[in-house]
Amino acid sequence: MVRTNVIHKNEWPEIKRKLVCNYKSDTQFVQAKRLSLLQQKLEILRDSEEAIGKWVTKRDIHKLVFDRSDDEIKNHYRELEEERTLFPDDETEY
């Protein structure tokens, strides 16, 4: 802008301090990254299925793989119960 004479070079230091750049995230990239991360976590869960109850607990999986707190784990199981009530014919095993 100084080069194009839109502002004077003496004005630039003051303007530069006030400039803020807000970048929008690439939502498609972010969504693809989230799905990829979820897929990796589900693969870990599937691969660790035989170890659950022998070497690791379900709580370990919740905390280590899904990074959930104790409250989040309780909420997760509460939501599963709600789904069982809402969709009683669903044969999905949790």
C-alpha positions as CSV (number, residue, x, y, z in Angstrom):
1,M,0.0,0.0,0.0
2,V,2.9,2.3,0.7
3,R,4.4,1.4,-2.7
4,T,1.1,2.2,-4.5
5,N,0.8,5.5,-2.6
6,V,-2.4,4.5,-0.9
7,I,-0.8,5.4,2.4
8,H,2.3,7.3,3.3
9,K,5.3,5.3,4.6
10,N,5.1,7.2,7.9
11,E,1.6,5.9,8.4
12,W,2.5,2.3,8.0
13,P,3.9,1.5,11.5
14,E,0.7,2.7,13.1
15,I,-1.6,0.9,10.7
16,K,0.6,-2.3,10.9
17,R,-0.1,-2.5,14.7
18,K,-3.8,-2.4,14.1
19,L,-4.0,-5.0,11.4
20,V,-5.7,-8.3,12.2
21,C,-5.8,-11.2,9.8
22,N,-8.5,-13.7,10.4
23,Y,-8.2,-16.9,8.3
24,K,-11.1,-19.1,7.6
25,S,-10.5,-22.8,8.1
26,D,-10.8,-25.0,5.1
27,T,-13.9,-26.9,6.4
28,Q,-13.6,-29.7,3.9
29,F,-10.0,-30.3,5.0
30,V,-11.0,-30.1,8.7
31,Q,-13.8,-32.5,8.2
32,A,-11.6,-35.0,6.3
33,K,-9.0,-34.8,9.1
34,R,-11.7,-35.4,11.8
35,L,-13.0,-38.4,9.9
36,S,-9.5,-39.8,9.4
37,L,-8.8,-39.4,13.1
38,L,-12.0,-41.1,14.0
39,Q,-11.2,-44.0,11.6
40,Q,-7.8,-44.4,13.2
41,K,-9.4,-44.5,16.7
42,L,-12.0,-47.1,15.7
43,E,-9.2,-49.2,14.2
44,I,-7.3,-49.1,17.5
45,L,-10.5,-50.0,19.3
46,R,-11.1,-52.9,16.9
47,D,-7.5,-54.1,17.2
48,S,-7.6,-53.9,21.0
49,E,-11.0,-55.7,21.4
50,E,-9.3,-59.0,22.6
51,A,-7.2,-57.1,25.2
52,I,-10.2,-55.3,26.8
53,G,-10.9,-57.0,30.1
54,K,-7.5,-58.8,30.1
55,W,-4.8,-56.1,29.7
56,V,-6.8,-52.9,29.5
57,T,-10.2,-51.7,30.8
58,K,-13.0,-50.0,28.9
59,R,-12.1,-46.9,30.9
60,D,-8.5,-47.1,29.6
61,I,-9.8,-47.2,26.0
62,H,-12.1,-44.2,26.7
63,K,-9.3,-42.2,28.2
64,L,-6.3,-43.2,26.1
65,V,-8.0,-43.6,22.6
66,F,-10.9,-41.3,22.8
67,D,-9.4,-38.8,25.3
68,R,-12.5,-38.7,27.5
69,S,-12.7,-37.5,31.1
70,D,-14.7,-39.5,33.7
71,D,-17.7,-37.2,33.2
72,E,-17.5,-37.6,29.4
73,I,-17.4,-41.4,29.9
74,K,-20.5,-41.2,32.2
75,N,-22.3,-39.1,29.6
76,H,-21.3,-41.5,26.8
77,Y,-23.0,-44.4,28.6
78,R,-26.0,-42.3,29.5
79,E,-26.4,-41.5,25.8
80,L,-26.1,-45.1,24.9
81,E,-28.9,-45.9,27.3
82,E,-31.1,-43.2,25.8
83,E,-30.5,-44.6,22.3
84,R,-31.5,-48.1,23.5
85,T,-34.8,-46.5,24.8
86,L,-35.4,-44.5,21.6
87,F,-34.5,-47.4,19.2
88,P,-35.4,-50.6,21.0
89,D,-35.4,-52.7,17.8
90,D,-31.8,-51.7,17.0
91,E,-29.6,-54.8,17.5
92,T,-26.4,-52.8,17.8
93,E,-24.3,-54.1,20.6
94,Y,-22.4,-51.5,22.7
